[in-house]
Amino acid sequence: MSAAAIFDLHNEVALVTGASSGLGAHFAQVLAANGAAVVLVARRADRLAAVTGMIAKAGGKAIAVEADVRDRDATRAAFDAAESAFGTVSILVNNAGVAHAGRAVELGEEEWRRVLSTDLDAVFFWSQEAARRMLAAGRGGAIVNIASVLGLGVAKGVVAYATAKAGVIQLTKALALELAFKGVRVNAIAPGWIVTELNRDYLTSEKGKALTRQIPIGRFGEERDLDGPLLLLVSDAGRFVTGATIVADGGQSVALSG
Ligand SMILES: NC(=O)c1ccc[n+]([C@@H]2O[C@H](COP(=O)([O-])OP(=O)(O)OC[C@H]3O[C@@H](n4cnc5c(N)ncnc54)[C@H](OP(=O)(O)O)[C@@H]3O)[C@@H](O)[C@H]2O)c1
């Protein structure tokens, strides 16, 4: 089979959460560029409109759905909107996420719950909704959860985030096991530092740049460094891959130190 055929997404409907900025906006454009009709979900409607506009200008198909991923009614409404526009969602990318910084002994309950509800609870409920609809439609599908290397190892000051992302990796395996026989594959990507608009100022500062010493490849990741893992997991190229977490971190998580 040719590479073009194996990665082709023309018969797919993809829903990407957190598609208003950063990695999610990029993932939506990559999926559309490879043929998928894409549903972009986030809270900032103006930012979603800008990304759907870029996709349309490039010849792709996309709609925006304003939703908070923690809202269960909004979850169902987003899948309904996707179905009305394009048909059953066959690719779900659970990308929406929030980070926090602060030592465990000082972390408030509200902040803990904000991070866990966005970064872990929502990943389960959006996956559950997607899987129910894929099964009801009698078709398979692919779910990709965006975890982090902080789901594998830890750093100081990120207890809620690291706990949520470790949960995402385990959730990915559990869902993969239950859904495999119905043709729904569930995988995760665990990125290391990827430069996005949120962290660009810090990562390009002198202090930030020093962090590249921890990355064997010698640089931070760029959004396009995740294109290969994403396209593998959502396409026919990854048809026998489920329950996996692909680490894309320039070798950061395998290096001991220095
Ligand atoms: N960049 C990195 O270095 C890196 C490394 C490892 C993992 N990741 C993971 O990659 C994912 C994307 O991160 P990013 O770097 O692209 O950050 P980002 O630019 O801040 O993007 C986060 C996205 O999530 C959305 N979001 C947050 N809370 C939401 C909510 N309650 N409901 C709906 N949407 C919500 C935001 O949209 P609205 O604010 O418009 O709702 C935004 O589109 C996250 O899961 C993050 O943990 C990033």
The ligand as an SDF file (V2000), in Angstrom:
LIG
                    3D

 48 52  0  0  0  0  0  0  0  0999 V2000
    2.9660   22.0750   24.9940 N   0  0  0  0  0  0  0  0  0  0  0  0
    3.5990   21.1400   25.6630 C   0  0  0  0  0  0  0  0  0  0  0  0
    4.7970   21.2300   25.9460 O   0  0  0  0  0  0  0  0  0  0  0  0
    2.8510   19.9120   26.1180 C   0  0  0  0  0  0  0  0  0  0  0  0
    3.5980   18.8200   26.5980 C   0  0  0  0  0  0  0  0  0  0  0  0
    2.9210   17.6730   27.0170 C   0  0  0  0  0  0  0  0  0  0  0  0
    1.5470   17.6000   26.9430 C   0  0  0  0  0  0  0  0  0  0  0  0
    0.8420   18.6830   26.4810 N   0  0  0  0  0  0  0  0  0  0  0  0
   -0.6040   18.5450   26.4430 C   0  0  0  0  0  0  0  0  0  0  0  0
   -1.0700   18.9350   25.1740 O   0  0  0  0  0  0  0  0  0  0  0  0
   -2.4040   19.4430   25.2850 C   0  0  0  0  0  0  0  0  0  0  0  0
   -2.4800   20.8000   24.6030 C   0  0  0  0  0  0  0  0  0  0  0  0
   -1.6160   21.6950   25.2810 O   0  0  0  0  0  0  0  0  0  0  0  0
   -1.0550   23.0530   24.6100 P   0  0  0  0  0  0  0  0  0  0  0  0
    0.3830   23.1210   24.9600 O   0  0  0  0  0  0  0  0  0  0  0  0
   -1.4620   23.1250   23.1940 O   0  0  0  0  0  0  0  0  0  0  0  0
   -1.7960   24.1470   25.5100 O   0  0  0  0  0  0  0  0  0  0  0  0
   -2.8290   25.3420   25.1310 P   0  0  0  0  0  0  0  0  0  0  0  0
   -2.3380   26.1320   23.9620 O   0  0  0  0  0  0  0  0  0  0  0  0
   -3.0930   26.0520   26.4200 O   0  0  0  0  0  0  0  0  0  0  0  0
   -4.1150   24.5850   24.6820 O   0  0  0  0  0  0  0  0  0  0  0  0
   -5.0230   24.0330   25.5900 C   0  0  0  0  0  0  0  0  0  0  0  0
   -6.3480   23.8850   24.8850 C   0  0  0  0  0  0  0  0  0  0  0  0
   -7.2580   23.2610   25.7880 O   0  0  0  0  0  0  0  0  0  0  0  0
   -8.4650   24.0040   25.7810 C   0  0  0  0  0  0  0  0  0  0  0  0
   -9.1340   23.8610   27.0680 N   0  0  0  0  0  0  0  0  0  0  0  0
   -8.6250   24.0310   28.3080 C   0  0  0  0  0  0  0  0  0  0  0  0
   -9.5860   23.8500   29.2360 N   0  0  0  0  0  0  0  0  0  0  0  0
  -10.7180   23.5620   28.5500 C   0  0  0  0  0  0  0  0  0  0  0  0
  -12.0640   23.2920   28.9580 C   0  0  0  0  0  0  0  0  0  0  0  0
  -12.4340   23.2570   30.2420 N   0  0  0  0  0  0  0  0  0  0  0  0
  -12.9810   23.0540   27.9840 N   0  0  0  0  0  0  0  0  0  0  0  0
  -12.6240   23.0840   26.6710 C   0  0  0  0  0  0  0  0  0  0  0  0
  -11.3760   23.3260   26.2460 N   0  0  0  0  0  0  0  0  0  0  0  0
  -10.4450   23.5670   27.1810 C   0  0  0  0  0  0  0  0  0  0  0  0
   -8.0600   25.4410   25.4780 C   0  0  0  0  0  0  0  0  0  0  0  0
   -9.1350   26.1200   24.8560 O   0  0  0  0  0  0  0  0  0  0  0  0
  -10.1090   27.2440   25.5190 P   0  0  0  0  0  0  0  0  0  0  0  0
   -9.2760   27.9730   26.5340 O   0  0  0  0  0  0  0  0  0  0  0  0
  -10.5220   28.0580   24.3470 O   0  0  0  0  0  0  0  0  0  0  0  0
  -11.2290   26.4580   26.1010 O   0  0  0  0  0  0  0  0  0  0  0  0
   -6.9540   25.2250   24.4730 C   0  0  0  0  0  0  0  0  0  0  0  0
   -7.4880   25.0990   23.1710 O   0  0  0  0  0  0  0  0  0  0  0  0
   -2.7280   19.4750   26.7760 C   0  0  0  0  0  0  0  0  0  0  0  0
   -3.4560   18.3160   27.1310 O   0  0  0  0  0  0  0  0  0  0  0  0
   -1.3470   19.4510   27.4130 C   0  0  0  0  0  0  0  0  0  0  0  0
   -1.3640   18.9250   28.7190 O   0  0  0  0  0  0  0  0  0  0  0  0
    1.4660   19.8350   26.0810 C   0  0  0  0  0  0  0  0  0  0  0  0
  1  2  1  0
  2  3  2  0
  2  4  1  0
  4  5  1  0
  4 48  2  0
  5  6  2  0
  6  7  1  0
  7  8  2  0
  8  9  1  0
  8 48  1  0
  9 10  1  0
  9 46  1  0
 10 11  1  0
 11 12  1  0
 11 44  1  0
 12 13  1  0
 13 14  1  0
 14 15  2  0
 14 16  1  0
 14 17  1  0
 17 18  1  0
 18 19  2  0
 18 20  1  0
 18 21  1  0
 21 22  1  0
 22 23  1  0
 23 24  1  0
 23 42  1  0
 24 25  1  0
 25 26  1  0
 25 36  1  0
 26 27  1  0
 26 35  1  0
 27 28  2  0
 28 29  1  0
 29 30  1  0
 29 35  2  0
 30 31  1  0
 30 32  2  0
 32 33  1  0
 33 34  2  0
 34 35  1  0
 36 37  1  0
 36 42  1  0
 37 38  1  0
 38 39  2  0
 38 40  1  0
 38 41  1  0
 42 43  1  0
 44 45  1  0
 44 46  1  0
 46 47  1  0
M  CHG  2   8   1  16  -1
M  END
$$$$
